[in-house]
Amino acid sequence: MKKRISTGIIAVIIGLFALNLSAEVVLYRDGKVRAAIVVPRKPNNVEQLAARELGDHLKLATGGEFPVVREDQHDAAAFPCAVYIGNCKAARKAGINTDALDRFQGIIRTVGNDLYLAGKDDPGDLLKSVANFSGTGEKMMVSAGTLFAVYDFLDRELGVIHLWPGKSGLFVPKKSELKIAVLERIYKPWSLSSCFWLNNHLKESKKYWAKEETFQVFEREQRFWLLRHRFAGVEKDVNCRHDFRRYWRRFGETRPEYFNLLPDGERRPLKGDIVTKAVSMCVSDPGLHRQVVEDYKERYDPNSRLWERNRLSAGENDTPGLCTCGTCRSWDNPGDKRFADHPYWGRGVIPVMSNRFVLLRASDGSGNAADAPSLSDRYSRFYLAVQAEARKLNPDVNVIGFAYANYAEPPKLTKLNENVIISFVGWPYFPFTSERMARAREHWDGWRATGARMLLRPNATHVGHNMPVFYGRKLGNEFLHVQKNGALAVSYDSMTGQWGAQSASLYIMCRLQARPDLTVDAVLAEYYSAFGPASDTIRAYTEYLEQVSDAVTMEQVNGHTKKLKLPSPPTFKNWLQLADLVFSPEFFVEAGKILEKAALEAKDDPAAAEKVKFLQIGLEHAGKTHQVLLKQRKYQADPTEANKLVFQEAFNELWQYRHSIEEYLGTDLDYLALREAASDWKY
C-alpha cells in the first residue's frame, strides 16, 4: 500500500527549500554592487572601523563601491541585499543577540538576502587601546567583536591575505561575482590573550628615522596588521611579570630575609645591578609569601572581571634563581646531581650582574642548557605556598609564575593544580635545532603534566636582526603543539619589525594565531599564492632561506662565540654577531638571483611585482648590513686607522641607504639602532 504524505509536510519541505534559496546572498554580480553596508544610527568606533575595512576590501575584490549608510538612512529598495554591521535594529529583529557574547566574539550569519556581522564591542578608541596593549598586555583593550567578525568573513569567504603591514602586503583575490552561501557561525578567540610585543622607541624616532611621520605610519601599520591577525586581549594582564623589581628598594633594609642568600653569606643584589632588577628572591621565606599576598590584597577587587580579580602574579625577577639558604636548597630535587660540579652551586663562584645567565648556565634565558641544575621544584613549591596564603582571601585565586632560566625544566617531585598558571619562556634562541626544540617540547609537556595551566611566553622571535633568517616552520609547528596542548594565551617577545627580510616567518607565526586550525604548509601555500606568477620562485627563495638557517648547529655557534671572544653565544641583544656565521657573501648573490627571476615572472602583474620588490629591498638591506659587519671584522682583526675609516664610512653609507628605503615600511630602524649598539656600532 502506498504511503500518503500529508500536505503539511510537503509545505514544510517547500518552505525550507525556498528559504535555502533566498538565504544565498549575492553582494556583487554582472559588474553591479548589490548591497549596501549598513551601520547603526550612532555607530561606535569599532563599528565604523569594521564598515570601512569591509568596504575597502570588497572594493579591492570586485572593483565596486559599496556604500556605507546609517540604518536610519538606509533605503532597502535601493539594493537587493544588505550587510548589517554591528548592533543594528535589523540585527536584533533577525534574532542576532550580541549580549551573550564574550569579549572579541562575533557573529557571522546570513538571514534571507542579508549578511550580518556583529559582535561584542566596547566604547572607546580601539587603535589607541591597541597601542597600549601591544607591549605586555597590562591594559584592557577595547573589545572589537564586530571588527573580528568582519576579519573572519574576509579571511574565510574572500580569501584575503595580509602578508605584512602596509598596502604592498595586502592580497585580495578578484571576484567577478561575490556570492555568499548560507553562513551561521560565531568567531571566538582561542586564547585569553594574544600579544606580539612591539619595540616602541618613540623618543628615539627623530634620531633614527629620516622622517618622524614615516615612523608614525610604520607603527600604526604594524598595530593594524596585528589586529587583522586578531591579536587581542580578551582579558588584561594575562602575562606573568617580573614582580619583585622594586622589592629591594622597599624591603632591602627592613626585610633582607626576602632576598637571595649568596655563597658569601650576604643577602644583596649582584655587583653591577644598580637598579636592583636582578636580585632574586628567597622563595622559601614565609614572610615573602605573606608580603606577596598583601600586595595582591591592595589591588584585589571582588567586583572586577573573574580573571582580573583571581590573578596573582608571582614572577621572579629577570634572573636565574640564586638563593643558597638551607630552606631553599631543601626545596630542590636532591636527586639532581648537576648541583655538585656547578661553578655557583658547587664552588661558590658569584656572578656579576652582566654574566649571571652565563655563569648559572642558563645563558639563553630559556633554561635550555642541559647541564644546569634545575630549581623548578623550588619555584613550584613557592607558587603553591603563595597560593595557600592567598586562598585565605580568595579561594579561587590563580597564581601565575614563570618557567624560565634555571627553572625552565618541569619539576620532578612537585605536583601543581589548575589554579597555578605557568608562563613558559622555554623555547630556545637561535639556532632552532631539532634537539633543542625537542627539549623545549619535553619541558612544555612536563609542566602541563604537573596539573598546572599554561601560558606561552617565549623570547624566540627576538632573533635574526635584519637578516633573512627563516624560523617559521619550527616555531610554527611548536606553536601548534602548545596551542593544542593546554595553552591559555600567547605573548611573543618581541617583534623585530624586519618585514622585508623575515616576512614569511612572521606571517606564519601570526597567521597561526588567527587560524590554529591550519598547518604550517597551508599557511606557506597562502603566502606563496599572493605572489601570483612568481609564487613557485618565491617558494624556492623561502626554501633556500630555510635550508641556510637550519644548517647552523649549536657547535658552530659556540665555535663562533669563542672565535670572537664573546662571553656567551649571541642572543637578541647582539644577534648581529652571528650574521657572518649564518650567511656568506655568496648567499646574498644566490638569493638575489632567485628574486631577480621572481621579478621577471611578476613584471606584468603590478601587485605581485610590488611584493617581490619588497623582498628584494629586504634582501639588499640585509646584504649591505652584512658588508658593514665584514668591514668591522677586518678592523677588529687589524685595528688600523685606515680600516677604522673604511668601517665608519660603510656604516654611514648604510644609514643613508636605510633612510632612502624607510618609506617602504620593511624595517624598524629604531630596533636596528638599539641592537647594533650592542655590537659596538657607534650610536
Disulfide bonds with the S-S distance in Angstrom:
none
